[in-house]
Amino acid sequence: MLNADARAALDELVGRDDPSILGLVLSGSEARGMATGRSDVDVFVVRDDDEGREKRATTAIDEIPISLADLEQVDRYGTGDWYFRWSFAYAQVLRDDTGGRVTDAVRRQATVDDDEQRWVLTDQDRLDGYVNFAYRSLKSHRDGRLLEARLDAAESLPWLLDVVFALAGRLRPYNKYLPWELHEHPLACPEWSAAAFLPELELMLVGDPAAVRRTFAVVDREVRAWDAAHATAVCGDLVDEWGTELEIFRSSA
């Protein structure tokens, strides 16, 4: 719940008589029902042109200037300012004086289409990178190098989460919001529900080899299902290129 100052600042901005404002987009904790008494308010202020405008911040509200053109420019994963796209996931459009262009742009920023899914999984090597670190973790665990196993298992997780959310047509959330998103916007795969997946992530953070193997089995199944749905074999072929090295995922020896 917002404190009184933050609520007053948000009400003032929404009611501000400023014809240059084309749209207002509420982001951050308040948009996702996670605000506390210490939270400020993050609002993207959309105008035709944000040249010369700087972020206006107080202890209660951050007014983040953005032009309509920049809002409509969707930087593909790994390029430009793509990392900021999740700021628009589950954001609330408080004002749209553009006939829906602001609303459409906000939705598109947080959406991963079929082409970008393939880009994330293969061209950006997120699938192969995940397999690589998971494999290294299991190999180190097998050889008694437990610290190294934990480090590689932990390092595999950003790659894993990119794969998991790309398969769902979404961007991976910021870490702060990962449990919230899994609870409030569940993924279709049952093994990636909040109840099942969050404990597995905890186990992989400490290098648990059984959790690494269980997770790999789900990823392998789901990327091949994605292949089948898109009449391709690109992800399955990528995994299969690991050849006999994959045996370590299927045996605890």
N, C-alpha and C positions, 0 to 999 in steps of 0.2 A: 504494500500500500504506500502510495506516495505521501511524502510529508507535505505540510501546508504550503511551503514556499514553492516546491516543485509543481504542485497542483495549480497554484495561482499563476505561475509562469507559463504553464501549458495552456491554461484557459486564456491568458492574455494573447499568446501567439495565435491560437485558433481564431480568436475574435478580432485580430489586428486588421485595421483598415489599410491594406497595402495592396494596391492593384498590380504590383509587380510579382506578387506571389501567385504562382500557377497551381501549386500543390503542396501539401504537407504530409509527410510520411513519418509516423511514429515508429521508432525502432528500439533496440535495447531491452532492458529488463521489463520496463513498463508494458511494452507491446506483447510480451510473452507471459505476463502474469507473475513475474519473478521479482518485482520491485520490493525493496525494503525501505526502511526509514532513512537509509543512507544513500539511496539511489537518486541520481539526477535523471533528467529526461533527455533522450536523444531524438531529435527531430530533424529530418532532412527537409530543407526549405527549397522548393523547386521553383526556378525562375527561367525565363527565356535565356538569360545570360547571367552567369555568376562571376564574370570578370571583375576583378577588383574587390570582390566581396570576401571577407574573411570569416572564419568560424567565429560565431558569437557565443561565448561561454560564460556562464555565471555558476555559482555553487548549486543552482537549482536546475538549469536547463542548458543544453548544448544545441545551438541552432547551426546545423551543418549545411552550408550552401552547396547546391548542385544545380547545374543547368539541365533543362529537359533533354537536350541532346546527349549529355553525358549519362543521364539516367537511362536513356534508350540504347546507349552503346553497351553491349554485353561483351565483356572481355572473356574469351574462351579460357578454360582452366589452364593455369600455368602461364598466362600472358597478361600483360598490362596490369590493371588493378583488380584482377579476378578475385583476389583474396577477400575483398570487401563485399563481394556479392551476397554472402550469407547474411549480411546486415539487413537485407531485404526479405529474408525468409520469415514468414509469419508476421511481417510488419503490418501496421495498420494505416491505411490511407485515410487521413483525417479530412483531406480536402483535395478535390480534383476538378479544376476549372478548365480541363483540356479535352473534354468529351471522352474521357476514359484512357487517354494516352499515359497518364501517370500510373493509373491502376494496372494497365497492361504491362508497362515497363517494370514495375515492381514484381509482378508475377514472373516475368521472363528472367529477371536477374537471378532468381532462386531456383530456376528450373534447368535440369540437364536433359537435353533432347537426345534422340538416338545417335546422332552424329557425334555429339560431345561425349556420350557414354563410351563409344568406341575410342575416341581420342584419349579419354582419361585412362581407360583400361589398358590400351596398347601403345598408342603413340607417346603418351606421357609415362609409360612404363610402370604405372602404379601396381598392376597385377604382378608383373615380373619382379618388381622391387619387393613387394610383400612376400612372394615365394622365396626370394633370395634371403631376406633376413630371417624368416621362419626356419628355413633350411639351415642357416648358419647357427641359429639357436639350438636346434636339435643336435647338430653335429658337435657343438661345444659341450652340450649336456652329456652326450654319449662318451665324450673323451674326458669327462671329469672337470671341465673348465666352467664351473657354475656361475661365476661372475660374468664371464663372457656370454654365457647362455642367457642370463637375465638381461644383459644390455642389448643383445640382438633381438630378443623377444620383445622388449620394450620398444626398440627402434622399428620393429615391424608394424606397430600399431597405427601410426599415421597413414602408412601405405594401405593397410587393411581397411581402415575406416573410409578412405577415399574410394576404395573398391566397393565396399558395402553400400555406401550412399549413392555412388554413381549407378550401380545396378538398379537402385530404386528410383532413378531419375531425379536425384536430389544432390545438393552440395553437402559435403561433410560439415556439420555444425562446428562452431567454436567449442573448445573443450568444456567451457562453463555450461553450455547448453546441451551437451550430449545426453545426459540422463533425462533431462526435461523432454527433449525431442523424442527419445525412445518411449517414454511414458505417454506423452500427449499425442504423438503422431507415429504410432507403431509401424514398423516395417512389416512387409507381408511374410517374410521368412520367419517361421516360428523360432528357430535358433537365434534369431537376431531381435527377439523381443527384449524389453527391458529386463524382465525377470531372468531370462536365460543368458543374455549377452553381457550385461554389466558384470556379473560374477566371473565370466570367462575372461573378460578384459583384466580384471583384478588378478586372476591367476597367471595370465600371460605377462603381466608386469613383473612378476617374481620368477618368470622363466619356467613355469610349470609345463613340462613336455607333453603331458596328456592333453592339456588345454590347447596347446599349439597344434597338436595333431587333430583334435576334434574340430577346431576352427578351420584348419586347412581342408578337411573333408567337406565341410559345408561350402566353403568358397569354391572348391573344385566342382561341386555339384551345381551351384548357382550360376557360375560363369558358363558352364556347358548348357544349362537351361536357357541362359541369355543367348548363346550361340544359336540354339535350336529355334528360338522365337524370332531371330533375325536372319535365319537362313544362311548362317555362316559357321565357320569352325575356328575363327581367329583366336578366341580365348583358349579353347581346348587345345589347339595346336601349340599355343605359347606355353601352356603348362606341360604339354607332352614333350616339348623340347628339352626338359630337364632329364628325360630318359630314366636311367636306373637310379639317379639321385633321388627320385621320388620315393624309393623304397623306405627311406628313413621316416617318411610321414606315415607309413602303413605298418610299421613294425617298431616295437619298443626296444628291440635288441640293440 
